[in-house]
Amino acid sequence: MTALIYLIPIALFLGGLGLAAFMWALKTGQFDDPDGAAERILLDDDLEENEPD
């Protein structure tokens, strides 16, 4: 039972730390364009650069 005295504050601290990290990620725009990087790999930019004019 005395272990709960230590475990509950540690759990609350880690939960708050995770929530703060998630809020920071939202604030800095980490989730603005989730599909952009996945679709960018499909574009073939090398062909446009190597074609003769």
Protein Blocks (a to p, Z undefined) as FASTA:
>chain_A
ZZmmmmmmmmmmmmmmmmmmmmmmmmnopmmmmmlmmmmmmpcfklmmmpcZZ
